Amino acid sequence: MACISTISLPAFSQGLLPYTPNLNAQELEDQGLALLQEAVQLVQFRQYQLAFPRAKLAAQLAPNKYQSWFVLGTLYLQEENFDEAIINLKLARSIEPKEGSIFFSLGNAYFQKGEYQTAITEIEAGLKLSENSPSVRDGLFDLANSHYMLKNYDLALKNQEKAFNLDKSFWPAINNIGLIKYEQGDTKSALKDWQQAVKIDPEAAEPMLALAVAIYTQGKEEEGLKLADKALSLDGRYGDLEFLKKNLWGDRLLRDTETFFAVPQIQTLRTRVQRETNDN
């Protein structure tokens, strides 16, 4: 490897150099924040690939603003690049250690990595800082899910109920309350929770399919098949057991679902939905 002093650089005529304005640090930071605002707007429209380069440049131009690293970390989280997400979110936290939403995003990253106890630690720290923040609902939701994965069902249920009480339109919370209760053997209560979730959002495929499985298992076969047809037509991904497992369906519900999926009518339905998905 050559020593740097031996490297010969090409000579450039001064006339060929591009004009570069003499920007001071404040102007550079202002440009970075403007780019960051553009990135945030693009994220709101799910234009993640367009948001990424703006967020990266914003972090270079405004490295002392926690928002730069927070947005960049959130984008990495969206891309499921959890290690990079954690690195950038920790940078944001080092600049602003009292911003609870950073802790919530870190908790979500650790949760998705499968590091549930670390997720719990981060989220609980965020909750102490963010009692009245709009992000508390999502923090409680992730906290409940982390406890659920550790089979701390009582704590999972307690925090999921808190999340739902903060926002009665947040059907994922009541859906997951049903998942917890089903694993605890309380099928009757789980059915009520999934019915409530579907009432909140009639297009929510997940609680609809869970309801279909539970109803079919109770012997209401025709009703269960009809619900499953609607659920899988809304979102064919729920016809995949691995996808259901990723969405926190527990062992008991997965066993019942596997039996349900073996029913000839459901096999035909899943094949049709998969074919339609591929055609689109």
C-alpha positions as CSV (number, residue, x, y, z in Angstrom):
1,M,0.0,0.0,0.0
2,A,1.4,3.4,-1.0
3,C,2.2,6.0,1.5
4,I,-0.1,9.0,1.1
5,S,2.8,11.3,0.4
6,T,3.7,9.3,-2.8
7,I,0.2,9.6,-4.3
8,S,0.2,12.0,-7.2
9,L,-3.0,14.1,-7.6
10,P,-4.0,15.5,-11.0
11,A,-3.6,19.2,-11.5
12,F,-6.7,21.3,-12.2
13,S,-6.8,24.7,-13.8
14,Q,-8.4,27.2,-11.5
15,G,-10.9,28.0,-14.2
16,L,-12.3,24.5,-14.2
17,L,-13.1,24.5,-10.5
18,P,-16.9,24.8,-9.9
19,Y,-18.2,27.8,-8.0
20,T,-18.8,27.0,-4.4
21,P,-20.6,29.6,-2.3
22,N,-18.9,30.4,1.0
23,L,-21.5,29.0,3.4
24,N,-21.1,29.3,7.1
25,A,-22.0,26.6,9.7
26,Q,-25.5,28.1,10.4
27,E,-26.4,28.2,6.7
28,L,-25.3,24.6,6.2
29,E,-27.3,23.6,9.2
30,D,-30.3,25.4,7.9
31,Q,-30.0,23.6,4.6
32,G,-29.8,20.3,6.5
33,L,-33.0,21.1,8.4
34,A,-34.8,22.0,5.2
35,L,-33.7,18.7,3.6
36,L,-34.9,16.9,6.8
37,Q,-38.3,18.5,6.5
38,E,-38.5,17.3,2.9
39,A,-37.5,13.8,4.1
40,V,-40.3,13.8,6.8
41,Q,-42.9,14.9,4.2
42,L,-41.8,12.1,1.9
43,V,-42.0,9.6,4.7
44,Q,-45.6,10.6,5.4
45,F,-46.3,9.6,1.8
46,R,-44.3,6.4,2.2
47,Q,-41.7,7.6,-0.3
48,Y,-38.9,6.0,1.6
49,Q,-36.4,5.7,-1.2
50,L,-36.7,9.4,-1.9
51,A,-36.5,10.3,1.7
52,F,-33.3,8.4,2.4
53,P,-30.7,10.5,0.5
54,R,-32.2,13.7,1.9
55,A,-32.1,12.3,5.5
56,K,-28.5,11.2,5.0
57,L,-27.4,14.6,3.7
58,A,-29.3,16.3,6.5
59,A,-27.4,14.3,9.1
60,Q,-24.1,15.5,7.5
61,L,-25.2,19.2,7.3
62,A,-26.9,19.3,10.7
63,P,-25.1,16.7,12.9
64,N,-25.8,18.5,16.1
65,K,-29.6,18.2,15.7
66,Y,-31.1,15.1,17.2
67,Q,-33.9,15.1,14.6
68,S,-31.3,14.4,11.8
69,W,-30.3,11.1,13.4
70,F,-33.8,10.3,14.6
71,V,-35.3,10.5,11.1
72,L,-32.4,8.6,9.6
73,G,-32.7,5.9,12.2
74,T,-36.4,5.7,11.7
75,L,-35.8,5.2,7.9
76,Y,-33.4,2.4,8.6
77,L,-36.0,0.9,10.9
78,Q,-38.5,1.0,8.1
79,E,-36.1,-0.9,5.9
80,E,-35.6,-3.5,8.6
81,N,-31.9,-2.6,8.9
82,F,-32.1,-2.8,12.7
83,D,-28.4,-2.5,13.4
84,E,-28.0,0.8,11.5
85,A,-31.3,2.0,13.0
86,I,-30.0,1.4,16.5
87,I,-26.7,3.2,15.7
88,N,-28.4,6.3,14.4
89,L,-31.1,6.4,17.1
90,K,-28.4,6.2,19.8
91,L,-26.7,9.2,18.2
92,A,-30.1,11.0,18.4
93,R,-30.4,10.0,22.1
94,S,-26.9,11.2,22.9
95,I,-27.8,14.7,21.7
96,E,-31.3,14.7,23.3
97,P,-31.5,12.2,26.1
98,K,-34.9,13.4,27.3
99,E,-36.9,12.8,24.1
100,G,-39.1,9.8,24.8
101,S,-39.9,9.0,21.2
102,I,-36.3,8.1,20.6
103,F,-36.5,5.5,23.3
104,F,-39.7,4.1,21.8
105,S,-38.1,3.8,18.4
106,L,-35.0,2.1,19.9
107,G,-37.4,-0.3,21.7
108,N,-39.1,-1.1,18.5
109,A,-35.8,-1.8,16.8
110,Y,-34.7,-4.2,19.6
111,F,-38.1,-5.8,19.6
112,Q,-37.8,-6.6,15.9
113,K,-34.3,-8.0,16.5
114,G,-35.8,-10.3,19.0
115,E,-34.0,-8.7,22.0
116,Y,-37.2,-8.3,24.0
117,Q,-35.8,-7.5,27.4
118,T,-33.7,-4.7,26.0
119,A,-36.8,-3.4,24.2
120,I,-38.6,-3.4,27.5
121,T,-35.8,-1.4,29.2
122,E,-35.7,1.2,26.4
123,I,-39.5,1.6,26.2
124,E,-39.9,1.9,30.0
125,A,-37.3,4.7,30.0
126,G,-39.2,6.5,27.3
127,L,-42.5,6.2,29.1
128,K,-40.9,8.0,32.1
129,L,-40.1,10.9,29.8
130,S,-43.3,11.0,27.7
131,E,-46.4,10.8,29.8
132,N,-48.5,13.1,27.6
133,S,-46.8,12.4,24.2
134,P,-48.9,11.1,21.3
135,S,-46.2,8.4,20.8
136,V,-47.0,6.8,24.2
137,R,-49.7,4.6,22.6
138,D,-47.2,3.0,20.3
139,G,-44.7,2.7,23.1
140,L,-47.2,0.8,25.2
141,F,-48.1,-1.4,22.3
142,D,-44.5,-2.4,21.7
143,L,-44.0,-2.8,25.4
144,A,-46.9,-5.2,25.6
145,N,-45.7,-7.2,22.6
146,S,-42.3,-7.5,24.2
147,H,-43.8,-8.9,27.4
148,Y,-46.0,-11.2,25.3
149,M,-43.0,-12.7,23.5
150,L,-41.4,-13.4,26.9
151,K,-44.7,-15.0,27.9
152,N,-45.3,-12.3,30.6
153,Y,-49.0,-12.4,29.7
154,D,-50.3,-10.4,32.6
155,L,-48.0,-7.5,31.9
156,A,-48.6,-7.8,28.2
157,L,-52.4,-7.6,28.8
158,K,-52.0,-4.6,31.2
159,N,-50.0,-2.5,28.7
160,Q,-52.1,-3.5,25.7
161,E,-55.2,-2.3,27.6
162,K,-53.4,1.0,28.4
163,A,-52.6,1.5,24.7
164,F,-56.2,0.8,23.7
165,N,-57.6,3.1,26.4
166,L,-55.5,5.9,24.9
167,D,-57.0,5.4,21.5
168,K,-60.2,3.4,21.1
169,S,-59.8,3.4,17.3
170,F,-56.5,1.5,17.6
171,W,-57.7,-1.9,16.6
172,P,-54.2,-3.6,16.6
173,A,-54.2,-3.3,20.5
174,I,-57.6,-4.9,21.0
175,N,-56.6,-7.5,18.4
176,N,-53.5,-8.4,20.3
177,I,-55.4,-8.5,23.6
178,G,-57.4,-11.3,21.9
179,L,-54.1,-13.0,21.0
180,I,-53.0,-12.9,24.6
181,K,-56.3,-14.2,25.9
182,Y,-56.4,-17.0,23.4
183,E,-53.0,-18.2,24.5
184,Q,-54.3,-18.1,28.1
185,G,-57.1,-20.4,27.1
186,D,-59.8,-17.7,27.4
187,T,-61.4,-18.3,23.9
188,K,-64.7,-16.6,24.8
189,S,-63.0,-13.3,25.7
190,A,-60.7,-13.5,22.7
191,L,-63.7,-13.8,20.4
192,K,-65.2,-10.7,21.8
193,D,-61.9,-8.8,21.4
194,W,-61.6,-9.8,17.7
195,Q,-65.2,-9.0,17.1
196,Q,-64.6,-5.5,18.5
197,A,-61.5,-5.1,16.4
198,V,-63.4,-5.9,13.2
199,K,-66.2,-3.5,14.3
200,I,-63.6,-0.8,14.6
201,D,-62.2,-1.6,11.1
202,P,-64.3,-3.9,9.0
203,E,-61.4,-4.2,6.5
204,A,-58.9,-5.5,9.1
205,A,-58.0,-9.0,7.8
206,E,-56.0,-10.2,10.9
207,P,-58.7,-10.2,13.6
208,M,-61.2,-11.4,11.0
209,L,-59.1,-14.5,10.2
210,A,-58.4,-15.1,13.9
211,L,-62.2,-14.9,14.5
212,A,-62.7,-17.4,11.6
213,V,-60.3,-19.9,13.1
214,A,-61.7,-19.7,16.6
215,I,-65.3,-19.9,15.4
216,Y,-64.5,-22.9,13.1
217,T,-62.7,-24.6,16.0
218,Q,-65.9,-24.2,18.1
219,G,-67.9,-26.1,15.4
220,K,-69.4,-23.2,13.5
221,E,-67.8,-24.3,10.3
222,E,-69.9,-22.5,7.7
223,E,-69.5,-19.1,9.5
224,G,-65.8,-19.7,10.0
225,L,-65.3,-20.5,6.3
226,K,-67.2,-17.4,5.2
227,L,-65.2,-15.1,7.4
228,A,-61.9,-16.7,6.3
229,D,-62.9,-16.1,2.6
230,K,-63.4,-12.4,3.3
231,A,-60.3,-12.1,5.4
232,L,-58.0,-13.7,2.9
233,S,-59.6,-11.8,0.1
234,L,-58.8,-8.6,1.9
235,D,-55.1,-9.6,2.5
236,G,-53.8,-12.9,1.2
237,R,-50.6,-12.6,3.3
238,Y,-52.5,-14.0,6.3
239,G,-52.8,-17.3,4.5
240,D,-49.1,-17.9,5.4
241,L,-48.4,-19.4,8.8
242,E,-44.9,-17.8,8.9
243,F,-46.5,-14.4,8.3
244,L,-49.0,-15.1,11.1
245,K,-46.1,-16.1,13.4
246,K,-44.3,-12.8,12.6
247,N,-47.5,-11.0,13.6
248,L,-47.3,-12.6,17.0
249,W,-49.9,-15.4,16.7
250,G,-49.1,-17.7,19.5
251,D,-48.6,-21.5,19.6
252,R,-52.2,-22.4,20.4
253,L,-53.7,-20.2,17.7
254,L,-51.1,-21.3,15.2
255,R,-51.9,-25.0,15.9
256,D,-55.6,-24.3,15.4
257,T,-54.9,-22.3,12.3
258,E,-52.8,-25.0,10.8
259,T,-55.6,-27.5,11.2
260,F,-58.0,-24.9,9.7
261,F,-55.8,-24.4,6.7
262,A,-55.9,-28.2,6.0
263,V,-59.6,-28.0,5.4
264,P,-60.1,-28.6,1.6
265,Q,-62.2,-25.4,1.2
266,I,-59.5,-23.3,2.8
267,Q,-56.8,-25.0,0.8
268,T,-58.7,-24.1,-2.4
269,L,-59.2,-20.5,-1.1
270,R,-55.5,-20.0,-0.3
271,T,-54.5,-21.3,-3.7
272,R,-56.9,-18.9,-5.4
273,V,-55.8,-15.9,-3.3
274,Q,-52.1,-16.8,-4.0
275,R,-52.8,-17.0,-7.7
276,E,-54.6,-13.7,-7.7
277,T,-51.8,-12.1,-5.7
278,N,-49.2,-13.3,-8.2
279,D,-51.3,-12.1,-11.2
280,N,-51.3,-8.6,-9.7
